[in-house]
Amino acid sequence: MDTRSKILARDELTRRLAGHRAKGESIVLTNGCFDILHAGHARYLEGARAEGDVLVVAINSDASVRKLKGQGRPVMPAGARAELVAALAAVDYVVIFDEPNVESLLHTLRPNVHAKGSDYTADTVPEREIAAQLGVRVAIVGGPKSHSTREVLARIGGKPSV
């Protein structure tokens, strides 16, 4: 399978998810920059997948990563990051987004679950209010936050941003 076929525009993703809903499948949305894929990302995505039948991963666009992480980031362009994430078995679909958070995607995609990593708590999830309004369950997934892209960059001599 060409994993690039898992990378979809919002409109096409919305159509595909309607088919999954018609089959009674539960949809999970998670998101992140995924700038340099590491073990923590794999654990996070596997934890998110365990929350439902279909996993959608929203990846920050290059401009969005720059706003969040600072100059010099992302290390890899959005298309490459999306392709790497799409290649993981736990992932069904990938979509790239420009907004600072996934509130708009929650409105558009209407997942059953919004999964966030263990660096969040139920009280710190940026989209928690929108999720509650939409009836979307928020789940904190993945192992302890013991890996970070910032640490990987520091080890290889990069100059990570705050």
N, C-alpha and C positions, 0 to 999 in steps of 0.2 A: 504494500500500500504506500502511496505517495503521501507522507504525512503532511505535506503542504496543503492537501485537500481538506485538512481539518481547520485551516485558517480561513475564516469567513468574515465578510462584511456584515454589519448589523442586520440589514434587511434579510439576507439569506439565512443568517443564524436564527432570526425570529421565526422564519418559515420552518426550519428544521426542528426547532424546539416545539413548535405546535404539533408536529408529528409524534414526538416523544410523549407529549402530554396526552395526546389521543390514545396512546398505548398505556397510560396510567403510570408512566415513569416519572420519578422524582428528579428535579433538576437542581444542581448545585452551581453557584457562581462564586468564584474566588478571583483574586487579582493581585498584581504585583509588577515590579520592574523586571525581575529575572535577568539582571544585567550580566552576571556571571553565574551560570547554573552551578549549584553546589548541593551537597547532601541534605542540608536543611530544606532546600526547595523541594527535593524529591519527597522527603518526609511530610512536608506541608501539603503537597499535592495528593499524596496517597491518603493522608488524613481527610482532606476535603472530599476525595472520591468516595470514601467510606460513608459519607453522609447522605449519599443518594445514588441514583442510577446513571446519571449523565453529568459529567463535569465540564463546565465551561470556564476557561481561564481568560480573564481580561488582562492584557499586557499594556502598560503605559507606553504611549508614543514617545519618541525621542524628545520632543519639546516638553512633554509632561515630566519625563525623568530629569531633564535639566532643571526644571523648576523645583522639583523635590530634592534632588541630590547635589545640584550645583554644577559649576563649570567642570568639564572633563568627563562628564557622564551624559549619556550612557557610554560604556566601553564598546558595546556592539549595537548596531542599528536595530530598530524594532522588528524588521523582517527576519533577521537572523535569530533574534531572541524568540520570536514567535515560532519559528521553525524548530528550534531546539525543544521548546516546551511541547509543541505538537507531537514530537517524536516519542514522548513519554507515554507508556501504556495506560497510565491512569487518566490521561487527558482525552476527552472526546472532541472538544472544539476550542479554538482560540480566536479571540477578537482583540483588535488593537483599539485603544481609546485615548482621546486627547484631554479629557477633563481631569481635574485634580483628584477626583474620587469617582466611585462607580454608582453614584445616586441615579444618574440618567439611565445607566444600564439596568439597574434594579427596576426602574419604571418600565423600560422597554421590554426586557426579557422575562420579568416576573418569575424568578426562580423560586423554588420551595425553600432553599437554604442559601444563606450568604456565609461562606466560610472565610475566616480570617486567621492569620498565624498567631502563634503563642506569644508574640511580642505585643499583642492586644489583650484587653480584658473586655468583658461584656459592656463595661462603661466607657471604654475608650475607642470602640469601633466608630469611625467617622460617619458611617452610613446607618447607625443604629436606629435613629428616629424614623428615617424613610422606610427602613426594613420593617419596623413595627407598624407603621401606617399601612404598609402593603401586605402585612401578614406573613412576611418572610422571616423564617427562623434564622437567628445568627448563631453560628457554631465557631468556637475557638478550637483550632486543629493543629496537628503537627507536634513534634517533640519540643523540648525546651529550646529556647533561642540560644543555641550554642555555635551557630555558624552565621557569618554575614559576609556580604560582598565586600564591604569596607575592609574586613580583616584579610580576605583573600588578596585584595589589591595591595594592602600594606605588605603582605608577605612576598609578593612578586615585585615590589619596588614601585608600585603605582602611587599616585598622590590622591588618595580618596578625599572626597569632600565631606563636610559635616552634614 
